[in-house]
Amino acid sequence: MLTLGLRAHDFMISDDLEQLTQTIADNGVRVVQFANGISLPHLSQNGRGISAGLGLQVNQMMQAKKLQIGVLSSYINLI
């Protein structure tokens, strides 16, 4: 079975994790590529302020909507 995953930021919802996850689920998508710096620019300080707490919050919201992060990506150099 083939599973199609889409980039979460293509849904054009920034910094509203609840609305983002609901919109993704409403569109029948179950797997996403998730880039904190793009989907959550203010909450993650453009990807530079990623924390365990933010990760837990994203995970809980995704699980509540039965969504999976197939690719966790970053468009910045974390090193």
Order of alpha helices (4+ residues) and beta strands (2+ residues): beta-alpha-beta-alpha-alpha-beta
